């Protein structure tokens, strides 16, 4: 076991538990924190600090890490001990945008393709290059709809200076879903959700666990920094 400092870039819903991911400040690489008790997940209470507050995107916290436990679809997974996490600081100033941009995806392809999913067969003979990424979307809209009696939330955006690829991905960030839940069904510009403040929005994207033959691409974290 070793202590590490992590910049949290997602604490999202995953089944009945959570998926916490971010950047290790010791390796400058993505990691996804996984408990030994729940396969591929971590219990919500384990993501809380001593004051009971959950780890949030842009928190820098200290955690005790164990061995890597990556799979072919989730190569970044690392076991985390039961030791309580300790919040150190937050990245919430305009200058912190520069730190985040160093981890942006260098291309308009989100997690190995232009669609919202990847066949499970793709990772049978090789591992994914990455199952986590950070993007800076353009023309971002939030789509709230009713489907089979449940509310669904999706992010619709463009990416890339040349290809101008449009994506439509499901949202699993609980804090952002709480904001969207205050609105009636419809499609809303990102500026409205930001209170029409000038801000820079980043999205943390993650591959799901296998579901009906596919790994789906999810918006696991919504990050807004003042411009």
C-alpha positions in Angstrom: 0.0 0.0 0.0 1.1 3.5 -0.7 -0.3 7.0 -0.2 -1.1 9.0 -3.3 -2.6 12.4 -4.0 -5.4 12.3 -6.6 -7.2 15.0 -8.5 -10.8 13.8 -8.6 -12.4 14.2 -12.0 -15.4 12.0 -11.5 -17.5 10.5 -8.7 -20.3 9.0 -10.7 -23.2 6.5 -10.3 -22.2 3.0 -11.1 -25.0 0.5 -10.4 -25.9 1.1 -6.7 -22.4 2.3 -6.0 -19.8 4.8 -7.3 -17.1 5.1 -9.8 -14.3 7.5 -8.7 -11.6 8.4 -11.2 -9.0 11.1 -11.6 -5.3 11.9 -12.1 -2.6 10.5 -9.8 -0.2 13.3 -9.0 2.6 10.9 -8.5 2.4 9.3 -12.0 0.4 12.0 -13.8 -1.8 9.2 -15.2 -5.5 8.3 -15.0 -6.6 5.9 -12.3 -10.0 4.5 -11.3 -10.3 3.6 -7.6 -11.8 0.2 -7.0 -12.7 -1.5 -3.7 -11.9 -5.2 -3.0 -15.4 -5.8 -1.7 -17.4 -4.7 -4.8 -16.2 -5.7 -8.3 -15.3 -2.7 -10.4 -17.0 -0.2 -8.0 -16.6 1.5 -4.6 -19.3 2.0 -2.0 -20.6 5.6 -1.7 -19.7 5.9 2.0 -16.1 5.0 1.1 -15.9 8.1 -1.1 -16.6 10.4 1.9 -14.1 12.4 4.0 -14.1 12.6 7.8 -16.7 15.4 7.7 -19.1 13.2 5.8 -18.8 15.1 2.5 -18.3 13.1 -0.7 -15.3 13.6 -2.9 -16.2 16.0 -5.7 -14.7 16.7 -9.1 -11.7 19.1 -8.7 -11.0 17.9 -5.1 -7.4 17.0 -4.5 -7.4 14.2 -1.9 -5.1 11.7 -0.3 -5.8 7.9 -0.5 -4.0 4.7 0.2 -3.6 2.6 -3.0 -3.0 -1.1 -3.4 -2.1 -3.1 -6.5 -3.3 -2.4 -10.0 -6.4 -4.5 -10.9 -7.0 -3.3 -14.5 -9.0 -5.4 -17.0 -8.9 -5.3 -20.8 -11.7 -2.8 -20.9 -10.6 -0.8 -17.8 -6.8 -0.8 -17.7 -6.6 2.2 -15.2 -8.3 0.3 -12.3 -6.4 0.3 -9.0 -7.4 -1.2 -5.6 -7.9 1.4 -2.8 -7.7 0.5 0.9 -10.4 1.2 3.5 -8.4 4.0 4.9 -10.5 7.2 4.9 -9.6 9.7 2.2 -8.3 13.1 3.3 -9.2 16.3 1.3 -6.2 18.5 0.7 -7.4 21.3 -1.6 -9.6 22.2 -4.6 -8.8 23.3 -8.1 -11.3 26.0 -8.8 -9.4 29.0 -10.0 -9.1 30.2 -13.7 -5.4 29.3 -13.5 -6.3 25.6 -12.8 -7.7 25.4 -16.3 -4.1 25.1 -17.6 -3.5 22.0 -15.5 -6.6 20.3 -16.8 -5.8 21.1 -20.4 -2.6 19.0 -20.2 -4.8 15.9 -19.8 -7.2 16.6 -22.6 -7.7 14.0 -25.3 -5.4 15.0 -28.2 -7.9 14.1 -30.9 -11.7 14.3 -31.7 -12.1 10.6 -31.2 -13.6 9.8 -27.8 -12.3 6.6 -26.3 -11.4 4.8 -29.5 -14.3 5.7 -31.8 -16.9 8.2 -32.9 -20.0 6.3 -31.7 -21.5 6.1 -28.2 -20.4 2.5 -27.6 -17.7 -0.2 -28.3 -18.4 -3.9 -28.9 -17.1 -6.1 -26.1 -15.4 -8.2 -28.8 -13.0 -5.4 -29.4 -11.2 -6.0 -26.2 -11.1 -9.8 -26.3 -7.6 -9.9 -27.9 -6.2 -6.6 -26.7 -6.6 -4.1 -23.9 -8.2 -0.7 -24.4 -5.7 2.2 -24.8 -7.8 4.1 -22.3 -11.2 3.9 -20.7 -11.1 7.4 -19.2 -10.6 10.7 -20.8 -11.0 14.4 -20.5 -12.6 16.5 -23.3 -13.4 20.2 -23.9 -16.7 20.1 -25.7 -18.1 22.7 -28.0 -21.8 23.5 -28.7 -22.8 21.6 -25.6 -26.5 20.9 -24.9 -28.2 18.9 -22.2 -31.1 16.6 -23.2 -33.6 15.6 -20.5 -36.2 13.1 -21.6 -38.7 10.6 -20.3 -38.2 7.0 -21.3 -40.3 4.1 -20.0 -41.3 6.1 -17.0 -37.7 7.2 -16.1 -35.9 10.4 -16.7 -32.8 10.1 -18.9 -30.0 12.6 -19.2 -27.7 13.0 -22.2 -24.9 15.4 -23.2 -25.0 16.4 -26.9 -21.8 18.2 -28.1 -19.3 18.7 -30.9 -15.6 17.9 -30.7 -12.6 18.6 -33.0 -11.5 21.6 -35.0 -11.7 19.7 -38.4 -14.0 16.7 -38.1 -16.6 18.5 -36.0 -17.9 15.2 -34.7 -21.1 15.3 -32.8 -21.6 13.0 -29.8 -24.6 12.0 -27.8 -23.6 10.4 -24.5 -25.5 9.3 -21.3 -24.7 11.3 -18.1 -23.9 9.6 -14.8 -22.5 12.5 -12.8 -24.9 12.6 -9.7 -24.4 16.3 -8.9 -25.1 17.3 -12.5 -28.1 15.0 -12.7 -29.5 16.7 -9.6 -29.3 20.0 -11.4 -30.9 18.7 -14.5 -33.6 17.1 -12.4 -34.9 20.6 -11.5 -35.8 21.2 -15.1 -38.7 19.9 -17.2 -37.9 17.6 -20.1 -36.3 19.3 -23.0 -33.0 20.4 -24.5 -31.0 23.1 -22.8 -27.8 25.0 -23.7 -24.9 24.6 -21.3 -24.7 28.3 -20.8 -28.1 28.2 -19.1 -27.0 25.5 -16.6 -23.9 27.6 -15.8 -26.1 30.6 -15.0 -25.0 32.4 -18.1 -21.6 32.9 -16.4 -18.5 32.8 -18.6 -16.9 29.5 -17.8 -14.9 26.7 -19.2 -16.6 23.3 -19.2 -14.7 19.9 -19.3 -16.3 16.5 -19.4 -14.8 13.3 -18.0 -15.8 10.4 -20.2 -15.6 6.8 -19.1 -16.4 3.3 -20.6 -19.1 1.4 -18.9 -19.0 -2.2 -17.8 -20.3 -4.7 -20.5 -24.0 -4.3 -21.1 -25.9 -6.3 -23.8 -22.7 -6.8 -25.8 -21.3 -3.2 -25.6 -19.2 -0.9 -23.4 -21.1 2.5 -23.4 -19.3 5.8 -23.3 -20.6 7.9 -20.3 -20.2 11.4 -19.1 -19.0 10.6 -15.6 -18.0 14.1 -14.6 -19.0 17.6 -15.5 -16.4 20.2 -14.6 -17.0 24.0 -14.8 -14.2 26.5 -14.1 -14.5 30.2 -14.2 -12.9 31.6 -17.5 
